[in-house]
Amino acid sequence: MTTSTRIAEGPFQLSWDSLSQHQIPRWYQDAKFGIFIHWGVYSVPAFGSEWYPRNMYQQGTKEFQHHVEKYGPHAQFGYKDFIPQFTAENYDADQWAALFRQAGARFVMPVAEHHDGFPLYDCSFTEWSAVKMGPKRDLIGELAEAVRKQWL
């Protein structure tokens, strides 16, 4: 099946006119405050931003310099070596969800897998996920369940 065939079978056509017919869900229109979360292995070095895994390998960046000074040469300690340190030992999805609701949030949008390719959920096509390495938990699944209990 070609891409154009798949698109033709969906609810929209490949045009702005078609997309403009999309109705944003009422709950989203009414939600004035939401929580967007960037969290993952890159939180272990906690330097720069969630782009640390990319920038740490680019000579001349502050992340590259920081990495070499703090962890040593990349050949001896690369990004993969942060995974065992990403334990989520203090992560309590129910506590997060309760806090989000108390703050007035109406929805939560976590980044389930950033550009580092490390899913925070149970992913069937890789062994490199939070369920199989690091915390060995489905962090996104836990959060999804918790926010639903809070009606977010």
HUZIHU-V95672 format. One record per run of one state. SS is the DSSP state (H for helix, E for strand, L for the rest). FROM is the first residue (numbers start at 1). TO is the last residue. If there is no record, write none. Layout:
BEGIN
SS;FROM;TO
SS;FROM;TO
END
This chain:
BEGIN
L;1;2
H;3;9
L;10;15
H;16;19
L;20;25
H;26;30
L;31;33
E;34;37
L;38;40
H;41;43
L;44;51
H;52;55
L;56;61
H;62;71
L;72;78
H;79;85
L;86;92
H;93;102
L;103;106
E;107;110
L;111;118
E;119;119
L;120;128
E;129;129
L;130;138
H;139;149
L;150;152
END
